[in-house]
Amino acid sequence: MPLRVVLATHNQHKAAEFQGILGARIPDLVIEPYEGPEPVEDGITFAENALIKARAAVAFTRLPAIADDSGICVDVLGGAPGIFSARWSGVHGDAAANNRLLLDQLADVPDPHRGAHFRATMALVLPSGEEHIVDGIWPGRLLRAPRGANGHGYDPVFLPDGCAESAAELAPEDKNTLSHRARAFAALEPLLRDLVHA
């Protein structure tokens, strides 16, 4: 009997992405999109927001639920934009404006001090009330101008450690093995395996 797990998002593409990655690694795992009401994400950390979404999905479906929250954290900005990454410029989801503002804010910062990382935090919440949090961190630094047409969000201005290409210049399959989300998936996988085999 397959294990049904709800992904706490109304984004069908993200549900398909999670199914493609986790379903390929864990037979008998089915990731389903969430059809219930959207909670207010008023946490002040990635973990708090991921838990808010996962708890709401469990309450509505009575199934185990996964939720994620992610963003870019810049060292000299004290970890900002962080949970405000998607709306850093004041308009939710305007990647070009977000990138432009972030680069403007760091215009005078020399290259050695442009350290940054992407963070993906995933919450797994079970109907029993059991909760798990995992993190994926992708370290690197900010470029001085966008590069590349792949990816989304801050990918064009992020140069991962050990790479000569920006996150938006990497081939999708390479990004999918290196990224913060890939690292969070790796941490989440054993927990889901245990559920499938319970």
N, C-alpha and C positions, 0 to 999 in steps of 0.2 A: 504494500500500500504506500504510494508516494506521500512524502511529508509536504503539506501545503504551508508556505510561509508568505505572509503579506509584506510587500515592500511599501512603506508608508510614504507614497508619493502618487500624485495623479498623472505623473509624467510616464506615458506608455513606453517611450524610448528608453528611459532609465530602467524600467521593469524588464524590458527585453535585454538590456545590457547585463543586468544582474543575473538574469536567467542564463544568458549565454556564457557568462564566466563561471558562476557557481554551479549551474546545472551541468556544465561539461565536467566539472571536477567532482561533483557529488551526485551519482545516480540516485534516482528516487527523490530528488528535491525539486519541488515546483514553486517558482517565485510568481506570486500573483500581484497585480496592481491593486491599489487601495481605492475603494469607491465611496468611502465615508466622508464625513465633514472634516474640514481642514482646521487643525488647532492653531491657536495663536503662538507663534514662536517668540516668546519673550524671555528666553534664557540669555545669560551673559557669557556662556561658553558654548563651544561646538557640542560638547557632551550633553549639556542641558537641553539644547535644541533638538538633538537627535533623540533623546529620551522622551521629550514632549511628544514628538511625532510618533514614535514607536508605541508609547503608552496609549495614545488616542486610537491607533490602529488596532491594538489588542482589545481595547474596551469595545470597539465597534464590531469587530469580526470574531472575537474569541479564539483567534488563531495566533500562533507565534508571529512576531513582526520584527522587521528590520527597518531602521531609518538611518540616514546619513546626513551629516552636515560638514561642509568643507569650505576652505578659503585659503587665501595667501596671507602669510604673516611676515612682516618686514622687520628686521632686527632694529634698525635705527628709529623705527616708529613704535617701538615697544610692543611689537606683535600685531599692530594694525596693518591692513584693514580687518583681518581676522573675521569675526562673524558678520561684519558689515561689508565683506568683499563684493557681494553682488550689487550693492547700492552705494558704493564708496563715493561716487560722483553726485549722488542725490537722486538718481533715476535708476530704479531696479532693473538690472539686466542689460544696461548699456555698456557693453564691454569696451568699446572704443573710448568712451568718455572716462570710464574707470581707469583704463590704462594711461590715458593722457594725464589725468590728475595725479596718479601715482608717480609717473615719471617726472612731472613738474615739481612735485614735492621733494623728489630726490635729486633734482638737477645739480645741486652743488655738492652732493655726497660723492667722495672719491670711490673708485672701483673696489678697493679692499674692504670698504664698509657698506657694501650694497647687498649684504647677506640676506637671504629670505628663504622661506620654505613653504611648500603647500602642505596642508594638513587635512586629512579626511578622518572623521570620527564616525564610527558606526555603532549603533545601539541594537542589541538583540534583547527583546522583552518577551517573556513567555506568559501564557495565561495564568500560570501559578504565581506570578509576581516576581519570578526570578529575572534579574537584569544583568546584562554584560555590556561592557564598553571596550572597544578596541580602537587603536589609532594607527594611521599610516602617515609617515612623515617623508617628504621628498625634498631634500636640501638642495640649495643652489644660490643664485644671486640674480639681482635685477639687471637687465641690459639697459642701454641708454636710449634705444629705439626699438619698436616692434620688429620682429623677424618671423616670417613663416605664415602660411595660410591654413595649416592643419590645426586641429584643436579648437579651443574656445576660451572665453574668459581671459585670464592673465597669461595664458600659454605663450603668446608672442613676445612677452617681455621677461620671461623666466628662462634662465640658463641653468639647467640641472648640473649638479656637481658631476664631474667626470665626462661631460658631454661637450662637443663642439657646436652642437645645434641647440636652438631654443626648443622649448617643449612644443611649439607650433611648427617646427621644422622636422621633428621626429616622425618617422613612419608610425601610423596608428598602432601597429602590432608591437613596435618597440616601446611606445609610450605606455601601452597597456601592461607591459611587464615591469616598467620602472616606476610608474606613477604612485602618488600617495594613495589613490584608491586601490591600486593593485596590492600595495603593502597592507592596507586595511583588510582587503579580501583574504590575504594570506593568514592574517591573525584571526579572522572570523571563521575560516573554513573548519578548523578542528571543533569548534563549538557546534556548528551545523551538522558535522559528521556524527557527533555524539547524539544529537537529537534524532537524526535519521535512524541510527542504530539502537535507540533506546527501546 
